[in-house]
Amino acid sequence: MRKDFEIFGKIDFVRLVKDQQGKSRGYAFITFRNERDAGYARDKADGRIIDNNRILVDRELGRTKKGWRPRRLGGGKGGQTRSSNSDWLVEDV
């Protein structure tokens, strides 16, 4: 993950989340040194393919934005979801 994201800026921290057997759970946390690089990575890396998987890049808002809800509860990227058969973002209605 570090190699795939360091092109966007200096990284302080990368944590790949794994299960108890050491297998990746399919997500990671990356902390950039400055906010500008993090925003650039969010804009440019979202939707890229890494290890044959399309990735979703978002920023952690649970502790920083009042009233924010996780994606699984209808929050996340502003009510937008990905269509599984397309590269387009589809807005929930």
PDB file of N, CA, C and O in Angstrom:
ATOM      1  N   MET A   1       0.816  -1.182   0.000  1.00  0.00           N
ATOM      2  CA  MET A   1       0.000   0.000   0.000  1.00  0.00           C
ATOM      3  C   MET A   1       0.868   1.257   0.000  1.00  0.00           C
ATOM      4  O   MET A   1       0.563   2.237  -0.680  1.00  0.00           O
ATOM      5  N   ARG A   2       1.929   1.213   0.756  1.00  0.00           N
ATOM      6  CA  ARG A   2       2.809   2.391   0.820  1.00  0.00           C
ATOM      7  C   ARG A   2       3.301   2.754  -0.574  1.00  0.00           C
ATOM      8  O   ARG A   2       3.275   3.923  -0.958  1.00  0.00           O
ATOM      9  N   LYS A   3       3.748   1.763  -1.327  1.00  0.00           N
ATOM     10  CA  LYS A   3       4.272   2.013  -2.670  1.00  0.00           C
ATOM     11  C   LYS A   3       3.198   2.611  -3.574  1.00  0.00           C
ATOM     12  O   LYS A   3       3.491   3.498  -4.375  1.00  0.00           O
ATOM     13  N   ASP A   4       1.968   2.139  -3.456  1.00  0.00           N
ATOM     14  CA  ASP A   4       0.889   2.619  -4.303  1.00  0.00           C
ATOM     15  C   ASP A   4       0.452   4.040  -3.957  1.00  0.00           C
ATOM     16  O   ASP A   4      -0.063   4.751  -4.821  1.00  0.00           O
ATOM     17  N   PHE A   5       0.649   4.464  -2.711  1.00  0.00           N
ATOM     18  CA  PHE A   5       0.165   5.776  -2.286  1.00  0.00           C
ATOM     19  C   PHE A   5       1.250   6.828  -2.076  1.00  0.00           C
ATOM     20  O   PHE A   5       0.932   8.015  -1.999  1.00  0.00           O
ATOM     21  N   GLU A   6       2.513   6.434  -1.982  1.00  0.00           N
ATOM     22  CA  GLU A   6       3.548   7.433  -1.731  1.00  0.00           C
ATOM     23  C   GLU A   6       3.778   8.345  -2.934  1.00  0.00           C
ATOM     24  O   GLU A   6       4.445   9.371  -2.803  1.00  0.00           O
ATOM     25  N   ILE A   7       3.248   7.997  -4.083  1.00  0.00           N
ATOM     26  CA  ILE A   7       3.345   8.882  -5.247  1.00  0.00           C
ATOM     27  C   ILE A   7       2.536  10.165  -5.045  1.00  0.00           C
ATOM     28  O   ILE A   7       2.755  11.149  -5.752  1.00  0.00           O
ATOM     29  N   PHE A   8       1.608  10.164  -4.091  1.00  0.00           N
ATOM     30  CA  PHE A   8       0.769  11.337  -3.837  1.00  0.00           C
ATOM     31  C   PHE A   8       1.353  12.269  -2.786  1.00  0.00           C
ATOM     32  O   PHE A   8       0.912  13.411  -2.663  1.00  0.00           O
ATOM     33  N   GLY A   9       2.340  11.797  -2.027  1.00  0.00           N
ATOM     34  CA  GLY A   9       2.948  12.640  -1.011  1.00  0.00           C
ATOM     35  C   GLY A   9       3.605  11.820   0.088  1.00  0.00           C
ATOM     36  O   GLY A   9       3.571  10.590   0.057  1.00  0.00           O
ATOM     37  N   LYS A  10       4.196  12.491   1.044  1.00  0.00           N
ATOM     38  CA  LYS A  10       4.898  11.823   2.139  1.00  0.00           C
ATOM     39  C   LYS A  10       3.891  11.189   3.097  1.00  0.00           C
ATOM     40  O   LYS A  10       2.913  11.809   3.515  1.00  0.00           O
ATOM     41  N   ILE A  11       4.171   9.926   3.426  1.00  0.00           N
ATOM     42  CA  ILE A  11       3.279   9.141   4.277  1.00  0.00           C
ATOM     43  C   ILE A  11       3.911   8.979   5.648  1.00  0.00           C
ATOM     44  O   ILE A  11       5.097   8.670   5.763  1.00  0.00           O
ATOM     45  N   ASP A  12       3.109   9.191   6.693  1.00  0.00           N
ATOM     46  CA  ASP A  12       3.554   8.955   8.063  1.00  0.00           C
ATOM     47  C   ASP A  12       3.272   7.540   8.528  1.00  0.00           C
ATOM     48  O   ASP A  12       4.063   6.963   9.274  1.00  0.00           O
ATOM     49  N   PHE A  13       2.159   6.976   8.098  1.00  0.00           N
ATOM     50  CA  PHE A  13       1.686   5.733   8.699  1.00  0.00           C
ATOM     51  C   PHE A  13       0.827   4.959   7.712  1.00  0.00           C
ATOM     52  O   PHE A  13      -0.009   5.542   7.021  1.00  0.00           O
ATOM     53  N   VAL A  14       1.032   3.639   7.643  1.00  0.00           N
ATOM     54  CA  VAL A  14       0.186   2.741   6.862  1.00  0.00           C
ATOM     55  C   VAL A  14      -0.153   1.549   7.753  1.00  0.00           C
ATOM     56  O   VAL A  14       0.727   0.919   8.339  1.00  0.00           O
ATOM     57  N   ARG A  15      -1.454   1.258   7.840  1.00  0.00           N
ATOM     58  CA  ARG A  15      -1.871   0.069   8.602  1.00  0.00           C
ATOM     59  C   ARG A  15      -2.826  -0.734   7.752  1.00  0.00           C
ATOM     60  O   ARG A  15      -3.942  -0.299   7.468  1.00  0.00           O
ATOM     61  N   LEU A  16      -2.377  -1.917   7.344  1.00  0.00           N
ATOM     62  CA  LEU A  16      -3.205  -2.854   6.604  1.00  0.00           C
ATOM     63  C   LEU A  16      -3.956  -3.686   7.636  1.00  0.00           C
ATOM     64  O   LEU A  16      -3.331  -4.327   8.481  1.00  0.00           O
ATOM     65  N   VAL A  17      -5.263  -3.687   7.580  1.00  0.00           N
ATOM     66  CA  VAL A  17      -6.076  -4.398   8.563  1.00  0.00           C
ATOM     67  C   VAL A  17      -6.158  -5.859   8.179  1.00  0.00           C
ATOM     68  O   VAL A  17      -6.493  -6.197   7.044  1.00  0.00           O
ATOM     69  N   LYS A  18      -5.845  -6.737   9.144  1.00  0.00           N
ATOM     70  CA  LYS A  18      -5.823  -8.185   8.918  1.00  0.00           C
ATOM     71  C   LYS A  18      -6.691  -8.894   9.936  1.00  0.00           C
ATOM     72  O   LYS A  18      -6.949  -8.365  11.018  1.00  0.00           O
ATOM     73  N   ASP A  19      -7.150 -10.109   9.588  1.00  0.00           N
ATOM     74  CA  ASP A  19      -7.919 -10.903  10.529  1.00  0.00           C
ATOM     75  C   ASP A  19      -6.976 -11.661  11.458  1.00  0.00           C
ATOM     76  O   ASP A  19      -5.761 -11.474  11.395  1.00  0.00           O
ATOM     77  N   GLN A  20      -7.522 -12.507  12.312  1.00  0.00           N
ATOM     78  CA  GLN A  20      -6.706 -13.207  13.304  1.00  0.00           C
ATOM     79  C   GLN A  20      -5.738 -14.203  12.680  1.00  0.00           C
ATOM     80  O   GLN A  20      -4.741 -14.568  13.302  1.00  0.00           O
ATOM     81  N   GLN A  21      -6.018 -14.645  11.462  1.00  0.00           N
ATOM     82  CA  GLN A  21      -5.113 -15.567  10.772  1.00  0.00           C
ATOM     83  C   GLN A  21      -4.059 -14.835   9.950  1.00  0.00           C
ATOM     84  O   GLN A  21      -3.226 -15.474   9.307  1.00  0.00           O
ATOM     85  N   GLY A  22      -4.085 -13.511   9.960  1.00  0.00           N
ATOM     86  CA  GLY A  22      -3.101 -12.727   9.237  1.00  0.00           C
ATOM     87  C   GLY A  22      -3.479 -12.406   7.807  1.00  0.00           C
ATOM     88  O   GLY A  22      -2.666 -11.852   7.068  1.00  0.00           O
ATOM     89  N   LYS A  23      -4.710 -12.746   7.393  1.00  0.00           N
ATOM     90  CA  LYS A  23      -5.173 -12.470   6.037  1.00  0.00           C
ATOM     91  C   LYS A  23      -5.770 -11.059   5.986  1.00  0.00           C
ATOM     92  O   LYS A  23      -6.468 -10.637   6.908  1.00  0.00           O
ATOM     93  N   SER A  24      -5.487 -10.344   4.909  1.00  0.00           N
ATOM     94  CA  SER A  24      -6.005  -8.984   4.746  1.00  0.00           C
ATOM     95  C   SER A  24      -7.524  -8.979   4.769  1.00  0.00           C
ATOM     96  O   SER A  24      -8.165  -9.846   4.175  1.00  0.00           O
ATOM     97  N   ARG A  25      -8.096  -7.996   5.459  1.00  0.00           N
ATOM     98  CA  ARG A  25      -9.552  -7.832   5.489  1.00  0.00           C
ATOM     99  C   ARG A  25     -10.030  -6.923   4.368  1.00  0.00           C
ATOM    100  O   ARG A  25     -11.229  -6.671   4.243  1.00  0.00           O
ATOM    101  N   GLY A  26      -9.097  -6.425   3.546  1.00  0.00           N
ATOM    102  CA  GLY A  26      -9.476  -5.666   2.369  1.00  0.00           C
ATOM    103  C   GLY A  26      -9.500  -4.159   2.550  1.00  0.00           C
ATOM    104  O   GLY A  26     -10.008  -3.441   1.689  1.00  0.00           O
ATOM    105  N   TYR A  27      -8.957  -3.669   3.659  1.00  0.00           N
ATOM    106  CA  TYR A  27      -8.875  -2.224   3.807  1.00  0.00           C
ATOM    107  C   TYR A  27      -7.655  -1.834   4.619  1.00  0.00           C
ATOM    108  O   TYR A  27      -7.060  -2.647   5.326  1.00  0.00           O
ATOM    109  N   ALA A  28      -7.303  -0.560   4.492  1.00  0.00           N
ATOM    110  CA  ALA A  28      -6.109  -0.052   5.156  1.00  0.00           C
ATOM    111  C   ALA A  28      -6.340   1.386   5.573  1.00  0.00           C
ATOM    112  O   ALA A  28      -7.256   2.048   5.086  1.00  0.00           O
ATOM    113  N   PHE A  29      -5.505   1.860   6.475  1.00  0.00           N
ATOM    114  CA  PHE A  29      -5.505   3.248   6.902  1.00  0.00           C
ATOM    115  C   PHE A  29      -4.159   3.853   6.537  1.00  0.00           C
ATOM    116  O   PHE A  29      -3.111   3.286   6.846  1.00  0.00           O
ATOM    117  N   ILE A  30      -4.190   4.991   5.887  1.00  0.00           N
ATOM    118  CA  ILE A  30      -2.959   5.667   5.477  1.00  0.00           C
ATOM    119  C   ILE A  30      -3.021   7.103   5.984  1.00  0.00           C
ATOM    120  O   ILE A  30      -4.008   7.805   5.762  1.00  0.00           O
ATOM    121  N   THR A  31      -1.970   7.531   6.662  1.00  0.00           N
ATOM    122  CA  THR A  31      -1.887   8.895   7.177  1.00  0.00           C
ATOM    123  C   THR A  31      -0.782   9.629   6.432  1.00  0.00           C
ATOM    124  O   THR A  31       0.379   9.220   6.445  1.00  0.00           O
ATOM    125  N   PHE A  32      -1.170  10.728   5.780  1.00  0.00           N
ATOM    126  CA  PHE A  32      -0.196  11.549   5.062  1.00  0.00           C
ATOM    127  C   PHE A  32       0.338  12.636   5.984  1.00  0.00           C
ATOM    128  O   PHE A  32      -0.316  13.015   6.956  1.00  0.00           O
ATOM    129  N   ARG A  33       1.525  13.133   5.674  1.00  0.00           N
ATOM    130  CA  ARG A  33       2.134  14.203   6.470  1.00  0.00           C
ATOM    131  C   ARG A  33       1.353  15.490   6.413  1.00  0.00           C
ATOM    132  O   ARG A  33       1.257  16.209   7.408  1.00  0.00           O
ATOM    133  N   ASN A  34       0.788  15.788   5.249  1.00  0.00           N
ATOM    134  CA  ASN A  34       0.014  17.030   5.190  1.00  0.00           C
ATOM    135  C   ASN A  34      -1.332  16.800   4.517  1.00  0.00           C
ATOM    136  O   ASN A  34      -1.505  15.882   3.715  1.00  0.00           O
ATOM    137  N   GLU A  35      -2.262  17.649   4.864  1.00  0.00           N
ATOM    138  CA  GLU A  35      -3.654  17.544   4.413  1.00  0.00           C
ATOM    139  C   GLU A  35      -3.783  17.644   2.896  1.00  0.00           C
ATOM    140  O   GLU A  35      -4.618  16.967   2.296  1.00  0.00           O
ATOM    141  N   ARG A  36      -2.971  18.477   2.285  1.00  0.00           N
ATOM    142  CA  ARG A  36      -3.038  18.658   0.835  1.00  0.00           C
ATOM    143  C   ARG A  36      -2.744  17.355   0.095  1.00  0.00           C
ATOM    144  O   ARG A  36      -3.438  17.010  -0.862  1.00  0.00           O
ATOM    145  N   ASP A  37      -1.717  16.636   0.539  1.00  0.00           N
ATOM    146  CA  ASP A  37      -1.381  15.356  -0.089  1.00  0.00           C
ATOM    147  C   ASP A  37      -2.480  14.329   0.127  1.00  0.00           C
ATOM    148  O   ASP A  37      -2.773  13.535  -0.768  1.00  0.00           O
ATOM    149  N   ALA A  38      -3.088  14.337   1.302  1.00  0.00           N
ATOM    150  CA  ALA A  38      -4.183  13.408   1.589  1.00  0.00           C
ATOM    151  C   ALA A  38      -5.368  13.678   0.665  1.00  0.00           C
ATOM    152  O   ALA A  38      -5.975  12.745   0.138  1.00  0.00           O
ATOM    153  N   GLY A  39      -5.691  14.943   0.473  1.00  0.00           N
ATOM    154  CA  GLY A  39      -6.784  15.298  -0.434  1.00  0.00           C
ATOM    155  C   GLY A  39      -6.480  14.917  -1.871  1.00  0.00           C
ATOM    156  O   GLY A  39      -7.352  14.447  -2.601  1.00  0.00           O
ATOM    157  N   TYR A  40      -5.240  15.122  -2.264  1.00  0.00           N
ATOM    158  CA  TYR A  40      -4.816  14.758  -3.620  1.00  0.00           C
ATOM    159  C   TYR A  40      -4.932  13.245  -3.821  1.00  0.00           C
ATOM    160  O   TYR A  40      -5.411  12.788  -4.859  1.00  0.00           O
ATOM    161  N   ALA A  41      -4.494  12.474  -2.831  1.00  0.00           N
ATOM    162  CA  ALA A  41      -4.598  11.008  -2.917  1.00  0.00           C
ATOM    163  C   ALA A  41      -6.052  10.583  -2.978  1.00  0.00           C
ATOM    164  O   ALA A  41      -6.407   9.698  -3.756  1.00  0.00           O
ATOM    165  N   ARG A  42      -6.890  11.196  -2.175  1.00  0.00           N
ATOM    166  CA  ARG A  42      -8.314  10.855  -2.165  1.00  0.00           C
ATOM    167  C   ARG A  42      -8.926  11.113  -3.545  1.00  0.00           C
ATOM    168  O   ARG A  42      -9.702  10.298  -4.044  1.00  0.00           O
ATOM    169  N   ASP A  43      -8.581  12.238  -4.156  1.00  0.00           N
ATOM    170  CA  ASP A  43      -9.139  12.583  -5.459  1.00  0.00           C
ATOM    171  C   ASP A  43      -8.608  11.699  -6.583  1.00  0.00           C
ATOM    172  O   ASP A  43      -9.366  11.278  -7.457  1.00  0.00           O
ATOM    173  N   LYS A  44      -7.320  11.421  -6.560  1.00  0.00           N
ATOM    174  CA  LYS A  44      -6.689  10.720  -7.692  1.00  0.00           C
ATOM    175  C   LYS A  44      -6.652   9.199  -7.553  1.00  0.00           C
ATOM    176  O   LYS A  44      -6.625   8.502  -8.567  1.00  0.00           O
ATOM    177  N   ALA A  45      -6.651   8.667  -6.339  1.00  0.00           N
ATOM    178  CA  ALA A  45      -6.529   7.216  -6.170  1.00  0.00           C
ATOM    179  C   ALA A  45      -7.871   6.508  -6.123  1.00  0.00           C
ATOM    180  O   ALA A  45      -7.934   5.299  -6.343  1.00  0.00           O
ATOM    181  N   ASP A  46      -8.934   7.226  -5.845  1.00  0.00           N
ATOM    182  CA  ASP A  46     -10.255   6.600  -5.760  1.00  0.00           C
ATOM    183  C   ASP A  46     -10.618   5.960  -7.087  1.00  0.00           C
ATOM    184  O   ASP A  46     -10.578   6.613  -8.130  1.00  0.00           O
ATOM    185  N   GLY A  47     -10.972   4.685  -7.048  1.00  0.00           N
ATOM    186  CA  GLY A  47     -11.353   3.963  -8.252  1.00  0.00           C
ATOM    187  C   GLY A  47     -10.219   3.256  -8.962  1.00  0.00           C
ATOM    188  O   GLY A  47     -10.457   2.518  -9.917  1.00  0.00           O
ATOM    189  N   ARG A  48      -8.988   3.466  -8.516  1.00  0.00           N
ATOM    190  CA  ARG A  48      -7.855   2.766  -9.130  1.00  0.00           C
ATOM    191  C   ARG A  48      -7.937   1.263  -8.855  1.00  0.00           C
ATOM    192  O   ARG A  48      -8.641   0.813  -7.951  1.00  0.00           O
ATOM    193  N   ILE A  49      -7.199   0.508  -9.659  1.00  0.00           N
ATOM    194  CA  ILE A  49      -7.132  -0.942  -9.475  1.00  0.00           C
ATOM    195  C   ILE A  49      -5.800  -1.276  -8.806  1.00  0.00           C
ATOM    196  O   ILE A  49      -4.736  -0.909  -9.305  1.00  0.00           O
ATOM    197  N   ILE A  50      -5.869  -1.975  -7.671  1.00  0.00           N
ATOM    198  CA  ILE A  50      -4.679  -2.466  -6.976  1.00  0.00           C
ATOM    199  C   ILE A  50      -4.900  -3.944  -6.714  1.00  0.00           C
ATOM    200  O   ILE A  50      -5.908  -4.325  -6.119  1.00  0.00           O
ATOM    201  N   ASP A  51      -3.973  -4.777  -7.149  1.00  0.00           N
ATOM    202  CA  ASP A  51      -4.085  -6.237  -7.006  1.00  0.00           C
ATOM    203  C   ASP A  51      -5.426  -6.750  -7.512  1.00  0.00           C
ATOM    204  O   ASP A  51      -6.092  -7.538  -6.840  1.00  0.00           O
ATOM    205  N   ASN A  52      -5.821  -6.295  -8.706  1.00  0.00           N
ATOM    206  CA  ASN A  52      -7.063  -6.704  -9.358  1.00  0.00           C
ATOM    207  C   ASN A  52      -8.330  -6.334  -8.594  1.00  0.00           C
ATOM    208  O   ASN A  52      -9.378  -6.942  -8.809  1.00  0.00           O
ATOM    209  N   ASN A  53      -8.248  -5.350  -7.710  1.00  0.00           N
ATOM    210  CA  ASN A  53      -9.415  -4.881  -6.972  1.00  0.00           C
ATOM    211  C   ASN A  53      -9.545  -3.374  -7.135  1.00  0.00           C
ATOM    212  O   ASN A  53      -8.567  -2.641  -6.988  1.00  0.00           O
ATOM    213  N   ARG A  54     -10.756  -2.912  -7.439  1.00  0.00           N
ATOM    214  CA  ARG A  54     -11.021  -1.480  -7.503  1.00  0.00           C
ATOM    215  C   ARG A  54     -11.093  -0.967  -6.071  1.00  0.00           C
ATOM    216  O   ARG A  54     -11.811  -1.522  -5.239  1.00  0.00           O
ATOM    217  N   ILE A  55     -10.349   0.091  -5.792  1.00  0.00           N
ATOM    218  CA  ILE A  55     -10.308   0.596  -4.423  1.00  0.00           C
ATOM    219  C   ILE A  55     -11.206   1.822  -4.250  1.00  0.00           C
ATOM    220  O   ILE A  55     -11.452   2.579  -5.189  1.00  0.00           O
ATOM    221  N   LEU A  56     -11.672   1.983  -3.047  1.00  0.00           N
ATOM    222  CA  LEU A  56     -12.460   3.134  -2.637  1.00  0.00           C
ATOM    223  C   LEU A  56     -11.597   3.921  -1.668  1.00  0.00           C
ATOM    224  O   LEU A  56     -11.125   3.375  -0.671  1.00  0.00           O
ATOM    225  N   VAL A  57     -11.389   5.195  -1.952  1.00  0.00           N
ATOM    226  CA  VAL A  57     -10.572   6.038  -1.084  1.00  0.00           C
ATOM    227  C   VAL A  57     -11.478   7.093  -0.469  1.00  0.00           C
ATOM    228  O   VAL A  57     -12.170   7.821  -1.180  1.00  0.00           O
ATOM    229  N   ASP A  58     -11.470   7.168   0.818  1.00  0.00           N
ATOM    230  CA  ASP A  58     -12.282   8.138   1.546  1.00  0.00           C
ATOM    231  C   ASP A  58     -11.461   8.620   2.723  1.00  0.00           C
ATOM    232  O   ASP A  58     -10.407   8.053   3.010  1.00  0.00           O
ATOM    233  N   ARG A  59     -11.913   9.643   3.404  1.00  0.00           N
ATOM    234  CA  ARG A  59     -11.180  10.099   4.580  1.00  0.00           C
ATOM    235  C   ARG A  59     -11.956   9.737   5.827  1.00  0.00           C
ATOM    236  O   ARG A  59     -13.182   9.635   5.806  1.00  0.00           O
ATOM    237  N   GLU A  60     -11.240   9.546   6.895  1.00  0.00           N
ATOM    238  CA  GLU A  60     -11.838   9.178   8.177  1.00  0.00           C
ATOM    239  C   GLU A  60     -12.501  10.413   8.761  1.00  0.00           C
ATOM    240  O   GLU A  60     -11.847  11.424   9.018  1.00  0.00           O
ATOM    241  N   LEU A  61     -13.802  10.320   8.965  1.00  0.00           N
ATOM    242  CA  LEU A  61     -14.540  11.460   9.478  1.00  0.00           C
ATOM    243  C   LEU A  61     -15.266  11.155  10.786  1.00  0.00           C
ATOM    244  O   LEU A  61     -15.848  12.055  11.391  1.00  0.00           O
ATOM    245  N   GLY A  62     -15.239   9.914  11.223  1.00  0.00           N
ATOM    246  CA  GLY A  62     -15.975   9.517  12.412  1.00  0.00           C
ATOM    247  C   GLY A  62     -15.632  10.315  13.655  1.00  0.00           C
ATOM    248  O   GLY A  62     -16.501  10.560  14.492  1.00  0.00           O
ATOM    249  N   ARG A  63     -14.397  10.717  13.785  1.00  0.00           N
ATOM    250  CA  ARG A  63     -13.979  11.480  14.968  1.00  0.00           C
ATOM    251  C   ARG A  63     -13.827  12.974  14.699  1.00  0.00           C
ATOM    252  O   ARG A  63     -13.536  13.741  15.616  1.00  0.00           O
ATOM    253  N   THR A  64     -14.020  13.390  13.454  1.00  0.00           N
ATOM    254  CA  THR A  64     -13.752  14.786  13.129  1.00  0.00           C
ATOM    255  C   THR A  64     -14.955  15.566  12.619  1.00  0.00           C
ATOM    256  O   THR A  64     -14.911  16.796  12.608  1.00  0.00           O
ATOM    257  N   LYS A  65     -16.024  14.905  12.198  1.00  0.00           N
ATOM    258  CA  LYS A  65     -17.171  15.607  11.634  1.00  0.00           C
ATOM    259  C   LYS A  65     -18.445  15.210  12.365  1.00  0.00           C
ATOM    260  O   LYS A  65     -18.841  14.044  12.347  1.00  0.00           O
ATOM    261  N   LYS A  66     -19.075  16.164  12.998  1.00  0.00           N
ATOM    262  CA  LYS A  66     -20.286  15.914  13.770  1.00  0.00           C
ATOM    263  C   LYS A  66     -21.410  15.434  12.853  1.00  0.00           C
ATOM    264  O   LYS A  66     -21.640  16.009  11.789  1.00  0.00           O
ATOM    265  N   GLY A  67     -22.104  14.379  13.271  1.00  0.00           N
ATOM    266  CA  GLY A  67     -23.230  13.853  12.519  1.00  0.00           C
ATOM    267  C   GLY A  67     -22.864  12.929  11.380  1.00  0.00           C
ATOM    268  O   GLY A  67     -23.749  12.453  10.667  1.00  0.00           O
ATOM    269  N   TRP A  68     -21.590  12.662  11.190  1.00  0.00           N
ATOM    270  CA  TRP A  68     -21.171  11.784  10.101  1.00  0.00           C
ATOM    271  C   TRP A  68     -21.587  10.353  10.408  1.00  0.00           C
ATOM    272  O   TRP A  68     -21.497   9.900  11.549  1.00  0.00           O
ATOM    273  N   ARG A  69     -22.050   9.637   9.365  1.00  0.00           N
ATOM    274  CA  ARG A  69     -22.412   8.224   9.513  1.00  0.00           C
ATOM    275  C   ARG A  69     -21.534   7.389   8.597  1.00  0.00           C
ATOM    276  O   ARG A  69     -21.155   7.845   7.518  1.00  0.00           O
ATOM    277  N   PRO A  70     -21.202   6.155   9.019  1.00  0.00           N
ATOM    278  CA  PRO A  70     -20.391   5.295   8.152  1.00  0.00           C
ATOM    279  C   PRO A  70     -21.163   4.875   6.903  1.00  0.00           C
ATOM    280  O   PRO A  70     -22.393   4.919   6.863  1.00  0.00           O
ATOM    281  N   ARG A  71     -20.421   4.476   5.910  1.00  0.00           N
ATOM    282  CA  ARG A  71     -20.986   4.072   4.622  1.00  0.00           C
ATOM    283  C   ARG A  71     -22.044   2.982   4.780  1.00  0.00           C
ATOM    284  O   ARG A  71     -23.072   3.016   4.104  1.00  0.00           O
ATOM    285  N   ARG A  72     -21.805   2.034   5.653  1.00  0.00           N
ATOM    286  CA  ARG A  72     -22.748   0.921   5.811  1.00  0.00           C
ATOM    287  C   ARG A  72     -24.091   1.375   6.391  1.00  0.00           C
ATOM    288  O   ARG A  72     -25.074   0.637   6.327  1.00  0.00           O
ATOM    289  N   LEU A  73     -24.135   2.570   6.950  1.00  0.00           N
ATOM    290  CA  LEU A  73     -25.376   3.124   7.499  1.00  0.00           C
ATOM    291  C   LEU A  73     -25.908   4.278   6.648  1.00  0.00           C
ATOM    292  O   LEU A  73     -26.694   5.099   7.120  1.00  0.00           O
ATOM    293  N   GLY A  74     -25.470   4.330   5.392  1.00  0.00           N
ATOM    294  CA  GLY A  74     -25.971   5.344   4.478  1.00  0.00           C
ATOM    295  C   GLY A  74     -25.134   6.598   4.385  1.00  0.00           C
ATOM    296  O   GLY A  74     -25.514   7.535   3.683  1.00  0.00           O
ATOM    297  N   GLY A  75     -24.004   6.646   5.069  1.00  0.00           N
ATOM    298  CA  GLY A  75     -23.149   7.828   5.032  1.00  0.00           C
ATOM    299  C   GLY A  75     -21.986   7.620   4.091  1.00  0.00           C
ATOM    300  O   GLY A  75     -22.132   7.015   3.029  1.00  0.00           O
ATOM    301  N   GLY A  76     -20.842   8.119   4.478  1.00  0.00           N
ATOM    302  CA  GLY A  76     -19.634   7.945   3.673  1.00  0.00           C
ATOM    303  C   GLY A  76     -19.487   9.015   2.618  1.00  0.00           C
ATOM    304  O   GLY A  76     -19.534  10.203   2.934  1.00  0.00           O
ATOM    305  N   LYS A  77     -19.313   8.625   1.383  1.00  0.00           N
ATOM    306  CA  LYS A  77     -18.974   9.554   0.304  1.00  0.00           C
ATOM    307  C   LYS A  77     -20.188  10.329  -0.206  1.00  0.00           C
ATOM    308  O   LYS A  77     -20.494  10.293  -1.397  1.00  0.00           O
ATOM    309  N   GLY A  78     -20.865  11.016   0.676  1.00  0.00           N
ATOM    310  CA  GLY A  78     -21.932  11.915   0.258  1.00  0.00           C
ATOM    311  C   GLY A  78     -23.118  11.238  -0.393  1.00  0.00           C
ATOM    312  O   GLY A  78     -23.775  11.853  -1.233  1.00  0.00           O
ATOM    313  N   GLY A  79     -23.422   9.990  -0.039  1.00  0.00           N
ATOM    314  CA  GLY A  79     -24.573   9.307  -0.603  1.00  0.00           C
ATOM    315  C   GLY A  79     -24.321   8.695  -1.958  1.00  0.00           C
ATOM    316  O   GLY A  79     -25.267   8.279  -2.627  1.00  0.00           O
ATOM    317  N   GLN A  80     -23.074   8.625  -2.385  1.00  0.00           N
ATOM    318  CA  GLN A  80     -22.762   8.038  -3.678  1.00  0.00           C
ATOM    319  C   GLN A  80     -22.290   6.608  -3.485  1.00  0.00           C
ATOM    320  O   GLN A  80     -21.580   6.298  -2.529  1.00  0.00           O
ATOM    321  N   THR A  81     -22.693   5.743  -4.403  1.00  0.00           N
ATOM    322  CA  THR A  81     -22.242   4.354  -4.384  1.00  0.00           C
ATOM    323  C   THR A  81     -21.698   4.008  -5.751  1.00  0.00           C
ATOM    324  O   THR A  81     -21.973   4.705  -6.728  1.00  0.00           O
ATOM    325  N   ARG A  82     -20.945   2.962  -5.828  1.00  0.00           N
ATOM    326  CA  ARG A  82     -20.391   2.501  -7.096  1.00  0.00           C
ATOM    327  C   ARG A  82     -21.277   1.430  -7.686  1.00  0.00           C
ATOM    328  O   ARG A  82     -21.717   0.518  -6.987  1.00  0.00           O
ATOM    329  N   SER A  83     -21.532   1.541  -8.949  1.00  0.00           N
ATOM    330  CA  SER A  83     -22.210   0.478  -9.659  1.00  0.00           C
ATOM    331  C   SER A  83     -21.197  -0.619  -9.913  1.00  0.00           C
ATOM    332  O   SER A  83     -20.086  -0.337 -10.361  1.00  0.00           O
ATOM    333  N   SER A  84     -21.553  -1.865  -9.638  1.00  0.00           N
ATOM    334  CA  SER A  84     -20.590  -2.956  -9.780  1.00  0.00           C
ATOM    335  C   SER A  84     -20.227  -3.236 -11.233  1.00  0.00           C
ATOM    336  O   SER A  84     -19.190  -3.846 -11.498  1.00  0.00           O
ATOM    337  N   ASN A  85     -21.060  -2.803 -12.185  1.00  0.00           N
ATOM    338  CA  ASN A  85     -20.803  -3.085 -13.596  1.00  0.00           C
ATOM    339  C   ASN A  85     -20.254  -1.887 -14.350  1.00  0.00           C
ATOM    340  O   ASN A  85     -20.163  -1.917 -15.577  1.00  0.00           O
ATOM    341  N   SER A  86     -19.889  -0.838 -13.634  1.00  0.00           N
ATOM    342  CA  SER A  86     -19.496   0.381 -14.322  1.00  0.00           C
ATOM    343  C   SER A  86     -18.418   1.117 -13.545  1.00  0.00           C
ATOM    344  O   SER A  86     -18.224   0.889 -12.351  1.00  0.00           O
ATOM    345  N   ASP A  87     -17.726   1.996 -14.238  1.00  0.00           N
ATOM    346  CA  ASP A  87     -16.756   2.861 -13.585  1.00  0.00           C
ATOM    347  C   ASP A  87     -17.405   4.136 -13.079  1.00  0.00           C
ATOM    348  O   ASP A  87     -16.742   4.936 -12.419  1.00  0.00           O
ATOM    349  N   TRP A  88     -18.668   4.346 -13.365  1.00  0.00           N
ATOM    350  CA  TRP A  88     -19.357   5.580 -13.003  1.00  0.00           C
ATOM    351  C   TRP A  88     -19.813   5.552 -11.557  1.00  0.00           C
ATOM    352  O   TRP A  88     -20.117   4.494 -11.006  1.00  0.00           O
ATOM    353  N   LEU A  89     -19.854   6.712 -10.962  1.00  0.00           N
ATOM    354  CA  LEU A  89     -20.474   6.843  -9.643  1.00  0.00           C
ATOM    355  C   LEU A  89     -21.960   7.069  -9.867  1.00  0.00           C
ATOM    356  O   LEU A  89     -22.362   7.844 -10.735  1.00  0.00           O
ATOM    357  N   VAL A  90     -22.769   6.380  -9.072  1.00  0.00           N
ATOM    358  CA  VAL A  90     -24.216   6.507  -9.181  1.00  0.00           C
ATOM    359  C   VAL A  90     -24.735   7.065  -7.875  1.00  0.00           C
ATOM    360  O   VAL A  90     -24.455   6.512  -6.812  1.00  0.00           O
ATOM    361  N   GLU A  91     -25.491   8.157  -7.935  1.00  0.00           N
ATOM    362  CA  GLU A  91     -25.998   8.766  -6.715  1.00  0.00           C
ATOM    363  C   GLU A  91     -27.282   8.081  -6.298  1.00  0.00           C
ATOM    364  O   GLU A  91     -28.182   7.881  -7.114  1.00  0.00           O
ATOM    365  N   ASP A  92     -27.369   7.718  -5.014  1.00  0.00           N
ATOM    366  CA  ASP A  92     -28.574   7.100  -4.461  1.00  0.00           C
ATOM    367  C   ASP A  92     -29.725   8.078  -4.502  1.00  0.00           C
ATOM    368  O   ASP A  92     -29.545   9.267  -4.235  1.00  0.00           O
ATOM    369  N   VAL A  93     -30.904   7.589  -4.834  1.00  0.00           N
ATOM    370  CA  VAL A  93     -32.098   8.438  -4.861  1.00  0.00           C
ATOM    371  C   VAL A  93     -33.065   7.928  -3.815  1.00  0.00           C
ATOM    372  O   VAL A  93     -34.149   8.487  -3.652  1.00  0.00           O
TER     373      VAL A  93
END
